[in-house]
Amino acid sequence: MTGSVAMRAMQRLSSPCWRSYMAAMHPDLDLKRLRWRAHHRGTFEADLLVGGFFDAHHLSWDEAERALFAKMLDEQDVDIMAWASGTAEAPERYQGTVLKALQKLDYIPISR
């Protein structure tokens, strides 16, 4: 990098906007991966449902609940959405507090 390019890069990294963005990022790499997977499902509806659920609940999860949610993300979006809405029965391995919270659907923003 030339001196002026490096200087501009350093100025951008020290800007208030960049600092606030970096401060908002969680330092836990596993949580970052889970957040990305929850918010990038493949359809807008699944992004809202699964991503919204993650945003609303991930801070309260223990290690077992976090692992269960990570495993749930391996499932098809249509299945997760059916389990959340109650139109299909979730497999026994997902029964518990995470699924019950998912089924409340109180974490999805609804425009009125």
N, C-alpha and C positions, 0 to 999 in steps of 0.2 A: 504494500500500500504506500502510496505517496504520502507525504506529510499532510497535505491539505485534505485528502480523502480520509485519512486516519483521524484528523482533527474533527471533521464533520461527523464521522461515526461516533466519536466520543461525545460530541455535543448532543447528538440525538439520544444516546444512552443516558445522558445525565438530565434530560428534559423531564419536567414534572409529569408529563403524560406517561412516559416510559416507566418512570419510577412507580407510579400508582398501579400500572399494569403488572409490573413485576411483584409488587407487594401483595396484590390480590391473588396471585398464583399460590397454590398450596405447595409446600415444600416436599410433600410425600409423593414420590413417583408413582406408586401404585394407585393412589387416589387420582392423580392426573390421568393415568391410563384409563381408569374406570370412568372418569368424567368424560373423556373423549369418546370412549365406546358408547356411553349412555346417550350422548348428544349427536352421534353420527351413525344412526341406525339404518338409514336407507330411505325412509319416508318422513315427511314433515310430521305426520301424526305420531309416528313412533318416537321421533326425536322429542316431541312435546311430552309424551307420556313417560317414556323411560328417562329422558334427561331431566324432566321436571321432578320425577320421583327421586332421582339421585340428588338433585340440588336441595330438595326439601328434607331428605333423611340421612344423607351420608355421614353427617357429623355425629349422629347418635349411634351409629353401628359399632358393634364390637368386631373382633377379628373374624368370628364365625359368620356373622351377618354379612360382612364385607365379602368374604369368600363365597357365600351363597349367592349374593348379587352378581359377583363376577361369573359364576357358573351359569346363572340365569341369562346373562348377556350372550352366552353361546347358543341360546335357543333362537328360534325364528321369531321375528317381530309379530307375526300374526298370532302365534301361540301366546306370547307375553301379553298382547293386547286382549286376547280372549280370556286369559286368566284374570287380568285386571278388571274386565267388565263383567266377569262371572258367566260368560257364555260357554266356557269350557272349564273342565276340572283340571287344575294343575297337578302334575305328578306329585307323589308323596314326598319326594326329596325336596320340594320347594315349600311344603306346608310349614307354616310358622309365622313369626312376627313380621318378617320382610314381606311375605305374600299378603298378609292381612293389611299392612300399611299400603301396599300397592293397590289393593282392592278398594280402598277408601276413595281414591280419585280426588282427594281434596287438595292436591298439589298442582293441578292443571289450571293455568290461567284461562279464564273464560271472559271474552269481551261481551259486554252487554250493551 
